[in-house]
Amino acid sequence: MPPAVEVPAPGEPPKPDLKARTIGSMAWTFAGFGIQQVLRFASNLTLTRILHLPRIFGLMSVVQIVILGVEMLSDVGIGPAIVNSKRGDEPRFLNTAWTIQIIRGFTLAAVTAALAWPVSWIYGEPQLVPLLLVAAFSPVLRGFNSSRIAALNRKISLGYLTRLEIISQVVAFIATIGSAAALRSVWALLIGWLVGDFARMVLSHLTLPGHANRIEWDRDAAREMVKVGRWIFIGTAVTYGVGQLDRLTLGRLLSMDELGIYNMALYISQAVLMVGGTIGRRVLFPMLSETIRENPDRLGGRLRKARLLWLVPSLAALVILAIWGDVAIRILYPPQFHSAGWMLRVLSAGSIFAVINASYGIVWLALGEFRLNTLLMIFQLPVLFGSMFAGYHLRGFTGFVIGVAAVEMIMCPIQSFLIHRRRLWQPGLDLPLVLASAALIALGFWLR
């Protein structure tokens, strides 16, 4: 693995060129994400054997959906603003961003506490009230994360960030497993989550290089963040709806046990999407943004190389899961989770198109097309809603899962048409990969 490319201290040589930083950061991201996924997977397997009941995972899924919801429904685009802004390295700009972030954290905690009883009533689960009241501390902790995280991301300097994520994940893993062994309840999952957030916040201030934050307000900086954040706000709100609508709906249609099993299948299929998404946000977004600022003529070539590195391993993993996902579930998980196998196969097959769409979606952010990216997400929301309920009406729960998997396939031609208008569509890369993946999955389904 190439050495990390860190932020140079005063007097040190200039930072390496964009290619060197991109390659080094991708290596760090792959390595870091791989270690984190091993820890998450090991935690997941261990917890299913300690806690046994799918209901516990269903309850925690609802808690996570609510916390993620209040965070995404109030995203003001602080990170993207730091990455895109010409002032993104200025201490006053970073201090203003940190101040806004803290205010937002406390606001989200209050909103989460206010939602505790209504959410509990909607799902008919009284235990959700105390769980959500304690979970409200999570956005407060995240609000105090150092702005050095976004500043290092802007510079495509991810060695420190990768180590930060791994250490905080190890701390969360130890806390979760220890709490599960002692408590044997859903509280173990929540305790591990909060301990991990606290570790990440503390480490972001103690271990990352860069500007030390303090409370400060710059009106022009705040105005610039609001300008970027207005479309980020709408976009992340719609993204939340698209990403969580299936589980929000299933929580009403099915039991907490069934929701926990579905969440297990979704977790595994999305792990593949997450590695590409992480590389896209942390490496490709700042890399493409810098290319557009400094050398726009090379955008197409760099995009093709980056997408090739993104698509090939992601699609290979999804093809394997689409063919043998149920076998993996039977080998790895206790019998009460085995029904997640067929769901994993269907969701993985549908995710082929999700990877294609995501690899283009990062281009809109680099181009500063936050409005268009948001409009695409807005359009996807009714498509998802209609696809889910059409499937549920025709085939019940099986049709529901198929409907969820089919949404990205519906959106792919629309995304391709729009990216073609920017002369950045790459059918010579996309079509062979999609056709090869579909042929392998069809062959696997037929042979089995």
C-alpha positions in Angstrom: 0.0 0.0 0.0 1.4 3.4 -0.9 2.3 5.7 2.0 -0.2 8.2 3.2 0.0 11.7 1.7 -0.4 14.0 4.7 -0.7 17.7 5.0 2.7 19.3 4.9 3.8 21.4 7.9 5.2 24.9 7.3 8.6 24.7 5.5 8.0 21.2 4.1 8.0 20.5 0.3 4.7 21.1 -1.6 2.1 18.4 -1.6 2.4 15.8 -4.4 0.5 16.1 -7.6 -3.1 15.1 -8.0 -2.4 11.7 -9.4 -0.1 10.7 -6.5 -2.6 12.0 -3.9 -5.5 10.2 -5.6 -3.7 6.9 -5.9 -2.4 7.1 -2.3 -5.8 8.1 -1.0 -7.6 5.3 -2.9 -5.2 2.8 -1.4 -5.8 4.1 2.1 -9.6 4.2 1.5 -9.7 0.6 0.2 -7.5 -0.7 3.1 -9.4 1.3 5.7 -12.8 0.4 4.4 -11.8 -3.3 4.2 -10.7 -3.3 7.8 -13.8 -1.5 9.0 -16.1 -3.9 7.1 -14.3 -6.9 8.6 -14.9 -5.3 12.1 -18.5 -4.6 11.3 -19.1 -8.1 9.8 -17.4 -9.7 12.8 -19.5 -7.6 15.2 -22.6 -8.5 13.2 -21.9 -12.2 13.3 -21.0 -12.2 17.0 -24.1 -10.2 18.0 -26.5 -12.5 16.2 -25.1 -15.3 18.3 -25.1 -13.3 21.6 -28.5 -11.5 21.2 -30.3 -14.2 19.1 -33.5 -12.3 18.5 -34.0 -10.5 15.1 -36.4 -8.2 17.0 -33.4 -6.5 18.7 -31.9 -5.6 15.3 -35.3 -4.4 14.1 -35.6 -2.0 17.1 -32.1 -0.7 16.5 -32.8 -0.2 12.8 -35.7 2.1 13.7 -33.5 4.1 16.1 -30.8 4.5 13.3 -33.4 5.5 10.8 -34.7 8.3 13.0 -31.2 9.6 13.9 -30.1 9.4 10.2 -33.4 11.1 9.3 -33.0 14.1 11.5 -29.4 14.5 10.4 -30.1 14.2 6.7 -33.2 16.4 6.9 -31.1 19.2 8.3 -27.8 18.8 6.3 -26.5 22.2 5.5 -23.7 21.1 3.3 -20.7 22.0 5.6 -18.4 19.3 4.3 -19.1 19.9 0.5 -18.8 23.6 1.1 -15.3 23.2 2.6 -14.3 20.9 -0.2 -15.6 23.2 -3.0 -14.9 26.7 -1.6 -11.8 28.7 -2.5 -11.8 29.7 1.2 -11.9 26.1 2.3 -8.4 26.3 3.9 -8.9 29.6 5.8 -9.1 29.2 9.6 -12.0 31.7 9.9 -14.0 29.8 7.3 -13.3 26.5 9.1 -14.2 28.0 12.5 -17.5 29.3 11.2 -18.3 25.8 9.8 -17.5 24.2 13.1 -19.7 26.7 15.0 -22.6 26.0 12.6 -22.0 22.3 13.1 -22.2 22.5 16.9 -25.4 24.5 16.8 -26.9 22.0 14.4 -25.9 19.1 16.7 -27.8 20.4 19.7 -30.8 21.3 17.5 -30.9 17.7 16.2 -30.7 16.3 19.7 -33.8 18.4 20.7 -35.7 17.2 17.6 -34.8 13.6 18.2 -36.1 13.8 21.8 -39.3 15.4 20.6 -39.8 12.6 18.1 -39.3 9.8 20.7 -42.9 9.4 21.7 -44.6 9.9 18.3 -42.2 7.3 16.7 -42.9 4.9 19.6 -46.6 5.3 19.0 -46.4 4.8 15.2 -44.5 1.5 15.5 -46.4 0.4 18.7 -43.1 -0.1 20.5 -42.8 1.7 23.9 -39.2 0.7 24.3 -38.3 3.2 21.4 -39.0 6.2 23.8 -36.0 5.6 26.1 -33.8 4.4 23.2 -34.4 7.5 21.2 -33.9 9.8 24.2 -30.4 8.3 24.8 -29.6 8.2 21.0 -30.2 12.0 20.9 -26.7 12.4 22.2 -25.2 11.0 19.0 -25.8 14.2 16.9 -24.3 16.3 19.7 -21.1 14.3 19.7 -20.9 14.4 15.9 -21.5 18.2 16.0 -18.2 18.6 17.9 -16.1 16.6 15.3 -13.2 18.7 14.2 -13.4 20.5 10.8 -10.0 19.0 10.1 -11.9 16.0 8.8 -13.4 18.0 5.9 -10.2 19.9 5.4 -8.1 16.8 5.0 -10.8 15.4 2.6 -10.5 18.6 0.6 -6.8 17.9 0.1 -7.4 14.3 -0.7 -5.1 13.4 2.2 -6.7 10.4 3.8 -4.0 8.6 5.8 -4.9 10.3 9.1 -8.7 10.0 8.4 -8.4 6.3 7.7 -6.6 5.6 10.9 -9.1 7.7 12.8 -12.0 5.6 11.4 -10.3 2.3 12.1 -9.5 3.2 15.7 -13.0 4.5 16.5 -14.5 1.4 14.8 -12.3 -0.8 17.0 -13.4 1.1 20.1 -17.1 0.8 19.0 -16.6 -3.0 18.3 -15.2 -3.6 21.8 -17.9 -1.6 23.5 -20.7 -3.2 21.6 -19.6 -6.8 22.2 -18.8 -6.2 25.8 -22.2 -4.5 26.4 -24.0 -7.3 24.5 -22.4 -10.0 26.7 -23.3 -8.1 29.8 -26.8 -6.8 28.9 -28.2 -9.2 26.3 -30.5 -6.4 25.0 -30.8 -3.7 22.3 -29.1 -1.3 24.7 -25.8 -2.9 23.8 -26.1 -1.8 20.2 -26.9 1.7 21.2 -24.0 1.9 23.8 -21.5 0.7 21.2 -22.8 3.3 18.7 -22.4 6.2 21.1 -19.0 5.1 22.4 -17.8 5.0 18.7 -19.1 8.5 18.1 -17.4 9.8 21.2 -14.1 8.2 20.3 -14.2 9.6 16.8 -14.9 13.1 18.1 -12.1 13.1 20.6 -9.6 11.6 18.1 -10.5 14.1 15.5 -9.2 16.9 17.7 -6.2 15.0 19.2 -4.7 13.1 16.3 -5.5 15.0 13.0 -3.2 17.7 11.8 -4.4 21.1 10.8 -6.3 24.1 12.3 -7.5 23.9 15.9 -11.1 24.9 16.0 -12.7 27.6 18.1 -16.1 29.3 18.2 -16.1 32.0 15.5 -18.5 33.6 13.1 -17.8 35.0 9.6 -20.9 36.3 7.9 -19.5 35.9 4.4 -18.4 32.3 5.1 -21.9 31.5 6.6 -23.6 33.0 3.6 -21.4 30.9 1.2 -22.3 27.7 3.1 -26.0 28.6 3.0 -25.7 29.1 -0.8 -24.2 25.6 -1.2 -26.3 24.1 1.6 -29.8 25.0 0.3 -29.6 22.3 -2.4 -27.6 20.0 -0.2 -30.4 20.3 2.4 -33.1 19.4 -0.1 -30.9 16.7 -1.7 -30.0 14.9 1.5 -33.6 15.1 2.7 -34.7 13.3 -0.5 -31.8 11.0 -0.3 -33.0 10.0 3.2 -36.4 9.3 1.8 -35.0 7.2 -1.0 -32.6 5.3 1.2 -34.9 4.7 4.2 -38.4 4.5 2.7 -38.3 0.7 2.4 -37.5 0.2 6.1 -39.9 3.0 7.2 -42.7 1.2 5.3 -41.7 -2.3 6.4 -41.7 -1.2 10.0 -45.5 -0.7 9.6 -46.3 -3.6 7.4 -44.2 -6.3 9.1 -43.1 -7.3 12.6 -39.8 -6.1 14.2 -38.4 -9.6 13.6 -39.1 -9.4 9.9 -37.6 -5.9 9.7 -34.5 -7.1 11.5 -34.0 -9.9 9.0 -34.6 -7.6 6.0 -32.1 -5.1 7.5 -29.5 -7.9 7.7 -29.8 -8.6 3.9 -29.8 -4.9 3.1 -26.7 -4.4 5.3 -24.7 -6.9 3.4 -25.7 -5.8 -0.1 -25.1 -2.1 0.8 -21.6 -2.9 2.2 -20.5 -3.3 -1.5 -22.1 0.1 -2.4 -20.6 1.7 0.6 -17.0 1.1 -0.5 -17.6 2.8 -3.8 -19.6 5.6 -2.1 -16.8 6.2 0.4 -14.2 6.4 -2.4 -16.5 8.6 -4.4 -17.1 11.1 -1.6 -13.5 11.1 -0.1 -11.4 10.7 -3.2 -13.2 11.2 -6.5 -15.3 14.2 -5.5 -12.3 16.3 -4.4 -10.2 14.9 -7.2 -12.8 15.8 -9.9 -13.5 19.2 -8.2 -9.8 20.0 -8.4 -9.6 18.8 -12.0 -12.5 21.1 -12.9 -10.9 24.1 -11.2 -7.4 23.6 -12.6 -7.5 21.3 -15.7 -11.0 20.8 -17.0 -9.8 19.4 -20.3 -8.7 16.2 -18.5 -12.0 15.6 -16.8 -13.3 12.9 -19.1 -10.1 10.8 -19.0 -9.8 11.0 -15.3 -13.4 10.2 -14.8 -13.2 7.0 -17.0 -10.1 5.7 -15.1 -11.7 6.4 -11.7 -15.0 4.8 -12.7 -13.2 1.7 -14.0 -11.5 1.2 -10.7 -14.9 1.8 -8.9 -17.1 -0.4 -11.1 -15.1 -3.6 -11.8 -14.6 -4.8 -8.2 -18.0 -3.6 -7.0 -19.9 -5.4 -9.8 -17.8 -8.6 -9.3 -18.8 -8.6 -5.6 -22.5 -8.0 -6.4 -22.5 -10.8 -9.0 -21.1 -13.2 -6.4 -23.7 -12.2 -3.8 -26.6 -12.3 -6.4 -25.7 -16.0 -7.1 -24.6 -17.3 -3.8 -25.8 -14.9 -1.2 -28.3 -17.3 0.4 -25.5 -19.9 0.8 -23.3 -17.3 2.6 -26.3 -16.5 4.9 -26.8 -20.2 5.8 -23.1 -20.7 6.5 -22.6 -17.6 8.5 -25.8 -16.8 10.4 -28.0 -18.7 12.9 -31.2 -20.4 11.4 -33.5 -17.6 12.5 -31.8 -15.3 10.0 -31.7 -17.7 7.0 -34.7 -16.1 5.3 -32.4 -13.1 4.6 -30.7 -15.2 1.9 -33.2 -14.8 -1.0 -33.5 -11.1 -0.1 -29.7 -10.7 -0.4 -29.7 -12.3 -3.8 -32.4 -10.0 -5.2 -31.1 -6.8 -3.6 -27.5 -7.5 -4.9 -28.8 -8.1 -8.4 -30.6 -4.7 -8.3 -27.6 -3.0 -6.9 -25.7 -3.5 -10.3 -27.5 -0.4 -11.6 -27.0 1.4 -8.3 -23.3 1.3 -8.7 -23.5 2.7 -12.2 -25.7 5.5 -11.1 -23.6 6.3 -8.1 -20.4 6.5 -10.2 -22.0 9.2 -12.3 -23.8 10.9 -9.4 -20.5 12.1 -7.9 -19.9 14.1 -11.1 -22.8 16.3 -10.4 -21.3 17.3 -7.1 -17.9 18.0 -8.6 -19.5 20.2 -11.2 -21.4 22.1 -8.5 -24.7 20.8 -10.0 -26.3 20.4 -6.6 -29.7 21.5 -7.9 -29.7 18.8 -10.7 -28.5 16.1 -8.3 -31.4 17.1 -6.0 -34.0 17.0 -8.7 -32.8 13.5 -9.7 -33.3 12.3 -6.1 -36.7 14.0 -5.9 -37.8 12.1 -9.1 -36.5 8.9 -7.7 -38.6 9.1 -4.5 -42.1 8.5 -6.2 -40.4 5.9 -8.5 -39.3 4.0 -5.4 -42.7 4.4 -3.7 -44.6 3.2 -6.8 -42.2 0.3 -7.4 -42.4 -0.9 -3.8 -46.1 -0.9 -3.5 -46.7 -2.3 -7.0 -44.5 -5.2 -6.1 -46.3 -5.6 -2.7 -49.7 -5.5 -4.3 -48.7 -8.2 -6.9 -46.5 -10.5 -4.8 -46.6 -9.5 -1.2 -43.3 -9.2 0.7 -41.4 -10.9 -2.1 -42.7 -8.3 -4.6 -41.9 -5.5 -2.2 -38.2 -6.6 -2.2 -38.1 -7.0 -6.0 -39.6 -3.5 -6.3 -36.9 -2.0 -4.1 -34.2 -3.7 -6.2 -35.8 -2.5 -9.5 -35.7 1.2 -8.8 -32.1 1.9 -9.8 -32.6 0.1 -13.1 -35.5 2.5 -13.8 -33.3 5.5 -12.9 -30.2 4.4 -14.9 -31.4 5.6 -18.4 -32.4 8.9 -17.0 -29.0 9.4 -15.3 -27.3 8.3 -18.5 -29.2 10.8 -20.7 -28.4 13.7 -18.4 -24.7 12.8 -18.1 -24.7 12.4 -22.0 -25.7 16.1 -22.3 -22.5 17.0 -20.4 -20.6 14.8 -22.9 -19.4 12.6 -20.0 -21.5 9.5 -20.6 -19.3 6.4 -21.1 -21.4 3.6 -22.8 -18.2 1.8 -23.9 -17.5 1.1 -20.3 -21.0 0.8 -18.8 -22.8 -1.5 -21.3 -20.2 -4.3 -21.5 -20.0 -4.4 -17.7 -23.8 -4.4 -17.2 -24.3 -7.0 -19.8 -21.6 -9.3 -18.5 -22.9 -8.9 -14.9 -26.5 -9.7 -16.1 -25.4 -12.7 -18.1 -23.4 -14.1 -15.1 -26.3 -13.6 -12.7 -28.8 -15.2 -15.2 -26.5 -18.2 -15.6 -26.1 -18.5 -11.9 -29.9 -18.4 -11.3 -30.4 -21.0 -14.0 -27.8 -23.4 -12.8 -29.1 -23.2 -9.3 
